[in-house]
Amino acid sequence: RVKGLIVTVSLQHPCSSQIRLSLMGPGPNTGSANFFPHSYAHEVLLFDQRLSNASSQCVSGVHTFIFDDKASASLETCCPERFDGRYVPSGRLAEFIGSSVSAEWTLVLHDTVKDGLTGRLLSWSIDFVLSPSTPEFSWTDLSSLWTGTPPSARYRATTIVYEQHIFVYGGIGSNDDPLTDLYRFDTQTLQWLQLTPVGFEAAFQTASMVGASFSLCSWGIIRFGGYTRLPQMNTGSYGYSRDVYVMDPVTLRWSALEVSAWPFHRDSAARYPRERYLSAAVFIPSAVHLWETSASYRLLIDKVTPSMSSDYMGQLTDSILVYGGDNGAPGGLDDGTHGGMLNDLW
């Protein structure tokens, strides 16, 4: 896998300020060592003097660019007689870290002005710094490394991840007693800190619903799904929900979110996730995709194209990833197989 890369481009043109260079490669990065990006159309801008503070005067001749994230020279300040050296690209080549070197890589060269001037690409290359092609994974016991006051032993606690912090609230203690304490774990300093919960009953114990999935984001607390015991047998979803709610952390009020159907499935009944509880859910902010750069050309001309597969990385918007759960469907009479456990991803 790619650990770093340097792009070298040599070209001839009578007016360098008319040239735009970019590199197309695999992405957006999935952030997982187990899955490669599904697209080879992720663009990183290398050079576009129209978007810089440098002089727009025409610089002619043969230009050699060595684009390196670790270079010291900036394209915004240099305008010599010709370009010949190592420069920081306009975008971030680090967006390709973790990708496959055997993927499709394309250099895009664009003359932005139609004035009769002609040029040509002399050569271009990519130098990769690679990490081992077979990544290794291992467990690390952090209980001997953390500091502070950790929570007591428990199960069925509510856990929310926000940035580098993990929040643990409540659960069932060693004597099967319900707990209402709150802790925060810093994954960078490995430190536990006990907090004072205020109004958490309103957030996590609303009505009689159990098994809902919670995610913390900049909007507030998002709740998906859950189960409510019904007073009588129901022929519909049997008390299981797929509704989405958001709670304002200031007013502690819940509001229902209207979620649009997935329009690309042939079966209209499969355009929403099935009702469920005890599913895994996590909030994925668009910022982690590293899609936007200071001078992203794609943001100027492209429209957001919905993903045609279950891979959420096709989106440029904030997302909630939901996996699995249980919808209460009965299993076989003998061993309970083919029951209500789900393994779909939305």
RATAUR-V723122 format. One record per backbone hydrogen bond with DSSP energy under -1.0 kcal/mol. NH is the residue of the N-H (numbers start at 1). CO is the residue of the C=O. Records with the same first field share a line. If there is no record, write none. Layout:
NH = CO + CO
//
This chain:
2 = 99
3 = 129
4 = 129
6 = 127
7 = 67
8 = 125
9 = 65
10 = 123
11 = 63
12 = 120
13 = 61
16 = 59
18 = 15
19 = 16
20 = 110
21 = 47
22 = 108
23 = 44
24 = 106
25 = 42
27 = 39
42 = 25
44 = 23
46 = 21
47 = 21
51 = 48
52 = 49
63 = 11
64 = 83
65 = 9
66 = 85
67 = 7
68 = 87
71 = 68
78 = 74
85 = 64
87 = 66
88 = 73
90 = 46
91 = 45
95 = 92
96 = 93
97 = 94
98 = 2
99 = 96
103 = 100
106 = 24
108 = 22
110 = 20
112 = 18
115 = 113
120 = 12
122 = 10
123 = 10
125 = 8
127 = 6
129 = 4
131 = 1
145 = 142
146 = 142
147 = 190
155 = 172
158 = 169
160 = 167
162 = 165
165 = 162
166 = 185
167 = 160
168 = 183
169 = 158
170 = 181
172 = 155
173 = 177
176 = 173
179 = 171
183 = 168
184 = 193
185 = 166
186 = 191
187 = 164
190 = 186
192 = 147
193 = 184
195 = 182
204 = 200
205 = 201
209 = 206
210 = 227
213 = 224
215 = 222
217 = 220
221 = 247
222 = 215
223 = 245
224 = 213
225 = 243
226 = 276
227 = 210
228 = 239
240 = 237
241 = 226
245 = 223
246 = 255
247 = 221
248 = 253
252 = 248
255 = 246
257 = 244
262 = 271
270 = 267
271 = 268
276 = 241
277 = 326
278 = 211
280 = 323
282 = 321
284 = 319
288 = 285
289 = 286
290 = 287
296 = 293
300 = 297
302 = 298
314 = 311
315 = 312
319 = 284
321 = 282
323 = 280
324 = 344
326 = 277
327 = 340
332 = 337
336 = 332
342 = 325
346 = 322
//
